[in-house]
Amino acid sequence: MDFSLIGQKIREVRLQLGMSQKEVCAGICSQAQISKIEKGEVYPSAPTLYQITKRLGLDLNYFFEGGITQRQDYVDEVKSQLKAARRNEDYQLIKDLVRAELSNPIFMNNQENRQFLLWHKGIFEYKLDKNTDKALGTLKQALAITHKKDNIWTETELAIVISIGSIYSGENRLDEAIEVFRKTLAYVTNKMNIESQSILPSLCFNYSNALTCASHYEESIQCCRQAIEWLIQHDNMFLLGELHYNIGYNYEFMGQAREAFRYYEKAVRIFTLQKQTRQIPYIREKMERLQNEAGPHSTGGTGS
């Protein structure tokens, strides 16, 4: 066993978890000793090494393997599964994944990982457990972990704010929802360094829903069109079908059957291309109803 490598790995994991030397060594050894261990100047005794590994949430086997890479791979895999479950609206899977990791030091001892977990905890508390107050509390707790300045937002923080706004909208707290989305969209529109390809379309989709509920149909349509233009520019199809559907939905409320039918038809084509067939029967029913109420010449429908 390479003891200098052990010290290096202890330091790497400690920094990854955001822990100080004082936090790691408390009740185990002196800070001076942990410093020497990390530098490879002294060899830790077996009991000391065992206690340090437990403090860091590790196993002794970690020092014989590519532990750091494996840990990050594990975190990335859990996050990927949560993202997919969120996209598929599988809230039971989100709950199962989150509860499995709530006691995992890899997540709970790292700010960003803990925040990501609490964000999804808030999602299932609202969508699955139907506990609005608890969900909002959890999401605000997640946001407070890292958010310090209102003029600087990370992408995860923005995603959490969108979740908060969508809950306001779902609970008919439309003024609060619209204000949250309006401020967030103004920030996102003026920032060029946001790498996530889902932030702006997700924001506009949720914002448009709130505007529609508040009967601001024209504004809702413009919000969707902004997102669609952005998606086309970035060769991205995330929520493209949903955004076209939202436009059609607004036109239907405005009594413009022809335009509503046209955008519903586009949404069906996009969902078909993306193999998202769950929404298609419902949209086709709306298209058929529009044709029956107004006649095929009024909608310009092809029946496709």
N, C-alpha and C positions, 0 to 999 in steps of 0.2 A: 504494500500500500504506500503510495506517494503522499507523505504527510504535508508537503508544501502544496500539493494539489488540493488536499482536503481544506486547508486554510483558504485557498483561493475560491473554492466552491462555496464555503460557508459565507464568505464575503459577498459573492455574486448573488446567492439566494437572499441574504439579509437585505441587500440593496433592492432586489427585485420586490421584496415584500414591504419595503419602506420602513424597515426597522433600524433602530440605532444599535450600536454595540452595547450600550447600557441596557437596552430592552432584552437583548439576546442573552446577556451574561447574568442578569438579575437572579440571585439565588443559586447560581451555578459556579461562577468564578469571578475574578476581578476583571474590570474593564481593560486593565493593562494586559492581563493574560489573554483575553480574547483578541486584543490587538496583535499580540505576538503570534497567536495561532494563525490569524488571517494572513500575516506576513510570512508565515512559514518558519519563524524563528524558534518556535518551541513545538513539541509534539503534544497533543492533548491526550490525557489519560483516557482509558476506555469509558469509565463512568461519565467523565466530562463530555466526551464526544457524544455519548448516548443521549445525555440530557440536552445538549445543543441541538441535535437532530430532531428531538421531540419538540423543542421550542420552535423550531423552524418548520414543523409539520412534515419532516422527512423520515425516511427509513435508512438504516445503516447501509443497506444495499445500494442506496443512491450514490455512495462514493465509489462504487465499483462500476457504475454505468454512466451513460451520458445523461445524467439526471436533469440538468437544466433544460436541455432541448426537449426531453420527454415531458417535463412539466409544462412547458409552453405549448407543446403540441396538444397536451390534454386540455389546457385552457382554451386554445383555439377551437378544438373539436366541440367542446361544450357550448361555446359561443355560437359556433356554426349551427349546431342542433337547435339552439334557442331561436336563432334568426329564422331558420326554416319553419319551426313550429309557429312562430309569430306570423310569418307570411301565409301559412296554411290555416291560421286561426285555430290551431290545436292547443287550446288553453290547458287541457288536462296534461298534455305532455310538458308544457311549460312549467306547470306546477310540480310535476314529478321531477323534472331536471333541477329546478331551483331548490326544492327541498332536499335533494340528494347532495347539494353542494353547500348548503347554508352553514355546515359545521366544518367545511374543508378549509384549512388555513391558506391554501393556494389562492382561494377566492377572498376569504374574509380578512386576510392580513395584507391585502393589496388594495389600494384605494379604487383604482379603475375597475378591477375585477369585482370588488364588492359592490360598486355602483352599478355595474352591468347586471349583476344578480338581483339587486334590489329593484332595479327598473322593471325587470320581468316579474318580480314578485308582485309589484303594484299592478301589473297588467292582469295577472290571473286573479288577484283579489277583486278586481272590478268585473272582469269578463266572466269568470267562473264562480267566484264566491259571492258576487253581487253585493260587495261591501264597499260602497263609494267612499265613505269617510276614511276607512282604513287604507284603501288604495291610494287616495290622494296624499295621506300622511306618509305612506311608504315612498311614493314618488318624490315628494318634497324632501324627505330624508335622503334619498339617493342623490338628488340634485345638490343638496348642501354639502355632500362629501367633498366635492371638488370646486363647486362654483363660488367664486369670490368677487368677480367684477362683472357688472352688467354689460360692459362693452366688449367683453371677451367670453366667447362660448365655445366649448369643445363640441364635437359632433355628437357624442353621447348625451351631453347636457341638452343639446337641441332636440334630440330624439325624445328625451324625457319630458321636455316642455310640450312637445307635440302630443304625447300621451296624456299629459295633464289637460291640455286644451280639448282633446277628444272626449275626455270624461265630462268636462264642463258642458260640451255640446250634447253628449248623450243624456245628461241630466237636465237638459233644457235651460242651462245657465248660459244663454246665448251671448249676452253682453260680455261676460267674462271670457268665454271661448273666443269670440271675435277679437277682443283686445289682445289676448295672448297670441293668437295667430297673426294678427296685424303687425305687432311689434317683432315677432320672430321672423316673419317674411321680410320685413324691412332690413333686418340684420343680415339674413342669408343673401338677399339680393345684392347687398353692398360688399359681400365678402367673396374674394376670388380664390381663396385657399381651402375651401371646403372640398375634401376629396370624396366623401360619400356620395354615391350616385342615387341614393334613395331619399336624402333629406328634403330637397326642394319639392319633388313630386309628392312625397308623403305629406309635407306641410300644406301644399296647395290643395291636395285632395281633401284633407280634413278641414281646412279653412273653407273650401267651397261647400262642404256639407253643412257647416255652421251657418254660412251665408244663406243657403237655400232654406234652412229651417227658419231663418229670420226674414224670409221672403225677399231677400236682396238678390234676385235672380240674375240680373245683368252683371252685377259685381261677381257673383259666383261663376258665371260663364267666363268672364275675363280672367279670373284666377285659374281656372282649368286651362284656358288657352295659353297662359303664361307657362304653365308646367309642360304642356304638350310641345310648345316651341322649344323649351329647354331640352326636353327628351329627344326631340328630333336632332337638335344641334349636337347632342352628345351620343347619338346612336344608341339610345337606351329605350327599353320598352317597359320599364317598371311602372306599374299602375296606369299604363297607357289606355288599356281597355276601360278601366274604372273611370278615368278622367273623361273619356268620350261619353260614357254612360251618364255621368253627372251633367254634362252639357245637355244631352237629350232630355234628361229629367227636368232640368230647369226650363227648357223650351216647352215641355209638356205642361208645366205649371203656368206658363205664360200663354197657353192656348195656341202655340205655334206647332201644330201637329206635323207639318211637313218637315220642319227642321228637327223636331224631336225624333221622328222616324229615321231621318238620315243619320243622326248621330248614334241612335240605337243600332242601326245596321252596321256602322263602322265598329262599334264596340263588339258586336258579335263576331265580325271578321277577325278582329284582333285577338279576342279570347280563343277563337278557333285555332288561329296560328300559334298561340301560346299553349294550346292544349289545356286551357282552363275552362272546362266544359260545365262546371257547376252553375255558373251564372247564366248560361245561354238559354235554357228553357224559360226562365223567368222573363228575360228580355224579349224573347220571341212572343211570349204571351202579350206583353205590352204592345209590341209592334202590331200583332193581329188585332188587338182591341182598337188601336188607333185607326187601322184600316177599316174596321167594321163601323166605327163611329163616324169617320170622315169620308170613307171611300178611297179606293186606291189612287184615284187621280189627285185627291187632296194631299195624300202623303207622298205620292211619287214612288210608292213601294213596288218592289219586284216580287215580294213574297218569299225572298230568299232568307 
